[in-house]
């Protein structure tokens, strides 16, 4: 299949501009940006334009990042948390999203200021052996995320059309063709598709909340952190799972690259404007992701926990029980539609993340169809084997395993990001302020400690 890409954008810089931060802070000089075919391909208005015109020009990358925070891998942990502990773990979803907002702000700033995505920054800062290890971990994380997309989409097809899980897994290979088609239509087209699917997911869960008739006072109380989240081992385990499923490592690589699709002024004021609106974009989008994750937990709490069904942790079980418990025939179908939309959305962004990581760490450019086929093949093979041998129970366990793998890799993306954005030599006047840097290291420390605990409990506890 021939590769069809747009001609290289003339706005791509081959060397750093005069007013860019010093390159002395890097081991290697900056190379061409990743996703070169769409780099600086979207024009933005000048400094004198209205706030809303500028916001609309920068609007889009945040939605693509938000997709990773509502992918099928999040559903199992949210359902388990709601059915077992009611609304109590809503505070964990809120805190996880606040962590994500800070980290995505740093990722966007790194890309805008240095002209490097996080993968390129790692390659240019660390030695080759360290970079190769980071690349390997990142590829494993992307494969794990793709695994969640495959399983989520297969389950959704099974719930909607009765398609056997193995056939649903095989059918997800067709995602490759869909992604290739839309990727060649321009970046705004991809952003629009993602936005449309997010609106669909959002609408589905507005319906689920309305028909489940939750305890709104209980929801308000659940948003306030409770000490039992830490003191109750079972609650703590699920809480860490929610954190690991919410903050996605590949999103940091993705965001640091796709913010560079905007054709900004390569001046201090131009970069400050880009950072401001990229942060607004991602923060608002992550609030939408917070609503979706919270809605899944709220629906589970109002439907299952309220009726004494405390052990619902499987997407299939949740779908089967929704309609009988709620007495609303459409509830199960709407749930499955949202799951399918979530899986397809994650496919689009996962493809781009994989391309960015390979180009960034290895400076290796594969044809998009080949790159996507390799990634999807790595995910499809184990999913197909497990669904054939173990059926629904096996896919549920595989979904949980994919989130554990993502949790393991998260620290290896967060620490370099905080390190780079806190470096005066690398960021110049855009270096993190002391309080931001302290907060970023605090968040990193919490993530590392909790993920080590999760790994211990999963494999040895």
C-alpha positions as CSV (number, residue, x, y, z in Angstrom):
1,X,0.0,0.0,0.0
2,X,1.7,3.3,-1.1
3,X,2.4,6.0,1.4
4,X,0.5,9.3,0.6
5,X,1.5,12.2,2.8
6,X,1.2,15.9,2.3
7,X,4.3,17.7,1.1
8,X,6.7,18.9,3.9
9,X,5.5,22.1,5.5
10,X,7.8,25.1,4.6
11,X,7.3,26.4,8.1
12,X,9.3,23.5,9.6
13,X,12.5,25.0,11.1
14,X,15.7,23.1,10.3
15,X,17.7,25.1,12.9
16,X,16.6,26.9,16.1
17,X,15.4,30.5,15.8
18,X,17.5,33.3,17.2
19,X,15.2,34.0,20.2
20,X,14.7,30.3,21.1
21,X,16.0,29.0,24.5
22,X,19.7,28.1,24.4
23,X,20.5,24.7,22.8
24,X,23.5,24.3,25.2
25,X,21.2,22.5,27.7
26,X,20.9,19.5,25.3
27,X,23.4,16.8,24.5
28,X,22.3,16.8,20.8
29,X,21.1,19.5,18.5
30,X,17.4,19.8,17.6
31,X,16.2,17.8,14.6
32,X,13.1,18.2,12.5
33,X,9.9,17.9,14.5
34,X,7.8,14.7,14.6
35,X,4.6,14.6,12.5
36,X,6.5,16.8,10.1
37,X,3.7,16.6,7.5
38,X,1.3,18.6,9.8
39,X,3.8,20.7,11.7
40,X,2.7,24.4,11.8
41,X,-0.1,23.5,9.3
42,X,-2.9,25.3,11.2
43,X,-2.7,29.1,11.2
44,X,-3.5,31.1,14.3
45,X,-4.5,34.8,14.5
46,X,-2.2,37.5,15.7
47,X,-1.7,39.0,19.1
48,X,-4.4,41.7,18.5
49,X,-7.2,39.1,17.7
50,X,-10.0,38.6,20.1
51,X,-9.8,36.0,23.0
52,X,-12.3,33.7,21.4
53,X,-10.7,33.7,17.9
54,X,-7.4,32.7,19.4
55,X,-9.1,30.1,21.6
56,X,-10.8,28.5,18.6
57,X,-7.5,28.4,16.7
58,X,-5.8,26.5,19.5
59,X,-8.8,24.4,20.4
60,X,-8.4,20.7,19.5
61,X,-5.2,19.1,20.8
62,X,-6.7,19.0,24.3
63,X,-9.6,17.0,23.1
64,X,-7.3,14.5,21.6
65,X,-5.3,14.2,24.8
66,X,-8.6,13.9,26.8
67,X,-9.4,10.7,24.8
68,X,-6.7,8.8,26.7
69,X,-8.4,9.7,30.0
70,X,-11.7,8.1,29.0
71,X,-10.6,5.0,27.1
72,X,-11.9,1.5,27.8
73,X,-9.1,0.8,30.2
74,X,-10.7,3.4,32.7
75,X,-14.1,1.8,32.6
76,X,-13.3,-1.3,34.7
77,X,-11.7,0.6,37.5
78,X,-14.5,3.2,37.6
79,X,-17.2,0.5,37.6
80,X,-15.4,-1.5,40.4
81,X,-14.9,1.6,42.5
82,X,-18.6,2.6,42.2
83,X,-20.1,-0.8,42.7
84,X,-18.0,-1.6,45.7
85,X,-17.6,1.7,47.5
86,X,-20.4,3.9,46.2
87,X,-19.4,7.6,45.6
88,X,-16.4,7.6,47.9
89,X,-13.7,7.3,45.2
90,X,-15.0,10.3,43.2
91,X,-12.4,12.3,45.0
92,X,-9.7,10.1,43.6
93,X,-11.0,10.7,40.0
94,X,-10.9,14.4,40.7
95,X,-7.4,14.4,42.2
96,X,-6.2,12.2,39.3
97,X,-7.5,14.7,36.8
98,X,-5.9,17.7,38.6
99,X,-2.6,15.8,38.4
100,X,-3.2,15.3,34.7
101,X,-4.0,18.9,34.1
102,X,-0.6,19.9,35.6
103,X,1.3,17.3,33.6
104,X,-0.4,18.0,30.3
105,X,0.4,21.8,30.8
106,X,4.1,20.9,31.2
107,X,4.0,18.7,28.1
108,X,2.4,21.4,26.0
109,X,5.0,23.9,27.3
110,X,7.9,21.7,26.5
111,X,6.7,21.2,22.9
112,X,6.0,24.9,22.3
113,X,9.2,26.3,23.9
114,X,11.8,23.8,22.8
115,X,10.3,22.6,19.5
116,X,10.8,19.1,20.8
117,X,8.2,16.5,21.8
118,X,9.0,14.5,24.9
119,X,10.4,11.6,23.0
120,X,12.9,13.8,21.1
121,X,13.8,15.6,24.3
122,X,14.6,12.3,26.0
123,X,16.8,11.3,23.0
124,X,18.6,14.7,23.0
125,X,19.2,14.7,26.7
126,X,20.0,11.1,27.8
127,X,22.6,8.7,26.6
128,X,21.7,6.2,23.9
129,X,21.3,3.2,26.2
130,X,19.0,5.2,28.5
131,X,17.0,6.5,25.6
132,X,16.6,3.0,24.2
133,X,15.3,1.7,27.5
134,X,12.8,4.6,27.7
135,X,11.7,3.9,24.2
136,X,11.1,0.2,24.9
137,X,9.0,1.0,28.0
138,X,7.0,3.5,26.0
139,X,6.3,1.0,23.2
140,X,5.1,-1.5,25.8
141,X,2.8,1.1,27.2
142,X,1.4,2.0,23.8
143,X,0.8,-1.7,23.1
144,X,-0.9,-2.1,26.4
145,X,-3.1,0.9,25.6
146,X,-3.9,-0.5,22.2
147,X,-4.8,-3.8,23.9
148,X,-7.4,-2.0,26.0
149,X,-8.8,-0.4,22.8
150,X,-9.0,-3.8,21.1
151,X,-10.7,-5.4,24.0
152,X,-13.1,-2.5,24.6
153,X,-14.1,-2.3,21.0
154,X,-14.6,-6.1,20.8
155,X,-16.8,-6.1,23.9
156,X,-18.8,-3.2,22.5
157,X,-19.4,-5.0,19.2
158,X,-20.4,-8.1,21.2
159,X,-22.9,-6.1,23.3
160,X,-24.4,-4.3,20.4
161,X,-24.5,-6.9,17.7
162,X,-23.8,-10.2,19.4
163,X,-20.6,-10.6,17.5
164,X,-18.4,-13.2,19.1
165,X,-15.4,-11.7,21.0
166,X,-12.7,-13.3,18.8
167,X,-14.4,-11.9,15.6
168,X,-14.7,-8.5,17.3
169,X,-10.9,-8.6,18.0
170,X,-10.1,-9.5,14.4
171,X,-12.5,-6.7,13.1
172,X,-10.5,-4.1,15.0
173,X,-7.7,-4.5,12.5
174,X,-9.9,-2.5,10.2
175,X,-9.2,0.5,12.4
176,X,-5.9,0.7,10.5
177,X,-7.6,1.6,7.3
178,X,-9.9,4.1,9.0
179,X,-7.0,5.9,10.8
180,X,-4.9,6.0,7.6
181,X,-7.9,7.5,5.6
182,X,-8.5,10.3,8.1
183,X,-4.8,11.0,8.8
184,X,-4.4,12.0,5.2
185,X,-7.3,14.4,5.3
186,X,-5.5,17.0,7.5
187,X,-5.1,17.4,11.3
188,X,-8.3,19.5,11.7
189,X,-10.3,16.6,10.3
190,X,-8.9,14.2,12.9
191,X,-9.6,16.8,15.7
192,X,-13.2,17.2,14.5
193,X,-13.8,13.4,14.5
194,X,-12.4,13.1,18.0
195,X,-14.5,16.0,19.2
196,X,-17.7,14.4,17.7
197,X,-17.0,11.1,19.4
198,X,-16.4,12.8,22.7
199,X,-19.7,14.6,22.4
200,X,-21.4,11.2,21.7
201,X,-19.8,9.7,24.8
202,X,-20.7,12.7,26.9
203,X,-24.3,12.6,25.8
204,X,-24.5,8.8,26.5
205,X,-23.4,9.3,30.1
206,X,-25.7,12.3,30.7
207,X,-28.5,9.9,29.8
208,X,-27.1,7.1,32.1
209,X,-26.9,9.5,35.1
210,X,-30.4,10.8,34.5
211,X,-32.0,7.3,34.4
212,X,-29.9,6.0,37.3
213,X,-31.2,8.7,39.6
214,X,-28.1,9.1,41.8
215,X,-27.9,10.6,45.3
216,X,-26.6,14.1,44.5
217,X,-25.7,14.8,48.1
218,X,-23.7,11.6,48.1
219,X,-21.9,12.8,44.9
220,X,-21.0,16.1,46.6
221,X,-19.6,14.2,49.7
222,X,-17.7,11.8,47.4
223,X,-15.8,14.7,45.9
224,X,-14.3,15.4,49.3
225,X,-11.3,13.2,50.1
226,X,-11.9,10.7,52.9
227,X,-9.2,9.1,55.1
228,X,-10.6,5.7,54.5
229,X,-9.3,5.8,51.0
230,X,-5.9,5.4,52.5
231,X,-6.7,3.3,55.5
232,X,-8.9,0.7,53.7
233,X,-6.6,-1.6,51.7
234,X,-9.3,-2.7,49.3
235,X,-10.3,0.9,48.6
236,X,-6.7,2.0,48.3
237,X,-6.0,-0.7,45.7
238,X,-8.9,0.4,43.5
239,X,-8.0,4.1,44.1
240,X,-4.4,3.5,42.8
241,X,-5.9,1.6,39.8
242,X,-8.1,4.6,39.0
243,X,-5.0,6.9,39.2
244,X,-3.0,4.5,36.9
245,X,-5.9,4.3,34.4
246,X,-6.5,8.0,34.4
247,X,-3.0,9.6,33.9
248,X,-1.8,8.0,30.6
249,X,2.0,8.2,29.9
250,X,1.6,8.2,26.1
251,X,-0.5,11.3,26.3
252,X,2.5,13.3,27.5
253,X,4.4,12.3,24.3
254,X,1.3,13.0,22.2
255,X,0.5,16.4,23.6
256,X,4.1,17.7,23.4
257,X,4.0,17.0,19.7
258,X,0.5,17.9,18.5
259,X,0.6,21.4,20.1
260,X,3.2,22.1,17.4
261,X,0.6,21.8,14.6
262,X,-0.2,25.5,15.3
263,X,1.8,28.0,13.3
264,X,2.7,30.4,16.1
265,X,5.1,33.4,16.1
266,X,8.5,32.2,17.1
267,X,9.0,35.0,19.6
268,X,8.6,35.1,23.4
269,X,5.2,36.8,23.2
270,X,4.1,34.3,20.5
271,X,5.1,31.3,22.7
272,X,3.5,32.8,25.8
273,X,0.2,33.1,23.9
274,X,0.5,29.5,22.6
275,X,1.2,28.2,26.1
276,X,-1.8,30.1,27.6
277,X,-4.3,28.9,25.0
278,X,-2.9,25.3,24.9
279,X,-3.3,25.1,28.6
280,X,-6.9,26.4,28.5
281,X,-7.6,23.9,25.7
282,X,-6.3,20.9,27.6
283,X,-7.7,21.9,31.0
284,X,-11.3,22.3,29.7
285,X,-11.0,19.1,27.7
286,X,-9.8,17.2,30.8
287,X,-12.8,18.5,32.7
288,X,-14.9,16.7,30.1
289,X,-12.9,13.6,30.7
290,X,-13.4,14.0,34.5
291,X,-17.2,14.1,33.9
292,X,-17.1,10.9,31.8
293,X,-15.0,9.0,34.4
294,X,-17.1,10.3,37.3
295,X,-20.3,9.5,35.4
296,X,-19.2,5.8,35.0
297,X,-18.5,5.6,38.7
298,X,-21.7,7.4,39.6
299,X,-23.8,5.2,37.4
300,X,-22.2,2.1,39.0
301,X,-22.8,3.5,42.5
302,X,-26.4,4.4,41.8
303,X,-27.2,1.2,40.0
304,X,-25.2,-1.5,41.6
305,X,-23.9,-0.3,45.1
306,X,-27.3,1.1,45.9
307,X,-29.0,-2.3,45.2
308,X,-26.4,-4.4,47.1
309,X,-24.4,-5.5,44.0
310,X,-21.0,-4.8,45.4
311,X,-18.8,-7.1,43.1
312,X,-19.6,-5.8,39.7
313,X,-16.1,-5.0,38.2
314,X,-16.6,-6.4,34.6
315,X,-17.8,-4.3,31.7
316,X,-19.9,-7.2,30.4
317,X,-21.6,-7.7,33.8
318,X,-22.3,-4.0,34.1
319,X,-24.0,-4.0,30.7
320,X,-26.1,-7.0,31.5
321,X,-27.3,-5.6,34.9
322,X,-27.9,-2.0,33.8
323,X,-31.3,-2.5,32.1
324,X,-32.8,-4.9,34.6
325,X,-31.8,-2.8,37.6
326,X,-32.8,0.5,36.1
327,X,-35.8,-0.7,34.2
328,X,-34.7,1.4,31.2
329,X,-34.3,-0.7,28.1
330,X,-32.0,1.8,26.3
331,X,-29.5,2.0,29.2
332,X,-27.5,-1.1,28.1
333,X,-27.4,-0.1,24.5
334,X,-26.3,3.5,25.3
335,X,-23.6,2.1,27.5
336,X,-22.3,-0.1,24.7
337,X,-22.4,2.8,22.2
338,X,-20.3,4.9,24.5
339,X,-17.8,2.1,24.9
340,X,-17.5,1.7,21.1
341,X,-17.0,5.4,20.6
342,X,-14.4,5.4,23.3
343,X,-12.5,2.5,21.7
344,X,-12.5,4.2,18.3
345,X,-11.4,7.5,19.6
346,X,-8.5,5.9,21.4
347,X,-7.5,4.2,18.2
348,X,-7.0,7.6,16.4
349,X,-4.9,9.1,19.2
350,X,-2.9,5.9,19.9
351,X,-1.8,5.8,16.2
352,X,-0.4,9.3,16.4
353,X,1.3,8.6,19.8
354,X,3.0,5.5,18.3
355,X,4.3,7.5,15.4
356,X,5.6,10.3,17.6
357,X,7.4,7.9,19.9
358,X,9.1,6.0,17.2
359,X,10.2,9.1,15.3
360,X,11.2,10.9,18.5
361,X,13.3,8.2,20.2
362,X,14.8,6.5,17.1
363,X,14.6,9.3,14.5
364,X,13.0,6.5,12.4
365,X,10.1,7.1,10.1
366,X,8.0,4.2,9.0
367,X,5.0,4.4,6.7
368,X,1.9,5.1,8.8
369,X,0.2,1.9,7.6
370,X,3.2,-0.2,8.6
371,X,3.6,1.4,12.0
372,X,-0.1,1.0,12.8
373,X,-0.2,-2.6,11.6
374,X,2.8,-3.5,13.8
375,X,1.2,-1.9,16.9
376,X,-2.2,-3.3,16.3
377,X,-0.7,-6.8,15.6
378,X,1.1,-6.7,19.0
379,X,-2.3,-6.0,20.7
380,X,-4.5,-8.3,18.6
381,X,-2.5,-11.5,19.0
382,X,-2.7,-11.8,22.8
383,X,-6.3,-10.5,22.9
384,X,-7.3,-13.1,20.3
385,X,-5.6,-16.0,22.1
386,X,-7.2,-15.0,25.5
387,X,-10.7,-14.5,24.1
388,X,-10.6,-17.9,22.3
389,X,-9.2,-19.8,25.4
390,X,-10.9,-17.9,28.3
391,X,-13.7,-15.8,26.9
392,X,-15.2,-12.9,28.8
393,X,-13.3,-13.6,32.1
394,X,-10.0,-13.6,30.3
395,X,-10.6,-10.3,28.5
396,X,-11.6,-8.7,31.8
397,X,-8.3,-9.8,33.4
398,X,-6.3,-8.7,30.3
399,X,-7.9,-5.3,30.5
400,X,-6.8,-4.9,34.2
401,X,-3.3,-6.1,33.2
402,X,-3.1,-3.4,30.5
403,X,-3.7,-0.8,33.1
404,X,-1.0,-2.2,35.4
405,X,1.5,-2.0,32.6
406,X,0.5,1.6,31.9
407,X,1.0,2.4,35.6
408,X,4.5,0.9,35.5
409,X,5.5,3.1,32.6
410,X,4.0,6.4,33.9
411,X,7.0,7.3,36.1
412,X,9.4,6.9,33.2
413,X,7.5,9.6,31.3
414,X,6.7,12.0,34.2
415,X,10.2,12.3,35.7
416,X,11.9,13.4,32.4
417,X,9.1,15.9,31.7
418,X,9.4,17.6,35.1
419,X,13.2,17.5,34.8
420,X,13.2,19.2,31.4
421,X,10.6,21.9,32.1
422,X,12.5,22.8,35.3
423,X,15.8,23.4,33.5
424,X,16.7,27.0,32.9
425,X,19.2,25.9,30.2
426,X,16.5,24.1,28.3
427,X,13.5,26.4,28.8
428,X,15.1,29.8,29.2
429,X,12.5,32.4,30.5
430,X,9.8,29.7,30.3
431,X,11.4,27.5,33.0
432,X,8.9,26.3,35.7
433,X,8.4,28.7,38.6
434,X,9.7,27.3,41.9
435,X,6.3,26.6,43.2
436,X,5.2,24.9,40.0
437,X,8.4,22.8,40.0
438,X,7.9,21.8,43.7
439,X,4.3,20.8,42.9
440,X,5.3,18.9,39.9
441,X,7.9,16.9,41.9
442,X,5.3,16.3,44.6
443,X,2.9,14.9,42.0
444,X,5.6,12.8,40.5
445,X,6.6,11.4,43.9
446,X,3.0,10.5,44.7
447,X,2.6,8.8,41.4
448,X,5.8,6.8,41.8
449,X,5.0,5.6,45.3
450,X,1.4,4.6,44.5
451,X,2.4,2.8,41.3
452,X,5.1,0.8,43.2
453,X,2.5,-0.2,45.7
454,X,0.1,-1.2,42.9
455,X,2.7,-3.3,41.2
456,X,3.6,-5.0,44.6
457,X,-0.1,-5.7,45.4
458,X,-0.8,-7.0,41.9
459,X,2.1,-9.5,41.6
460,X,3.1,-10.2,45.3
461,X,0.3,-9.0,47.5
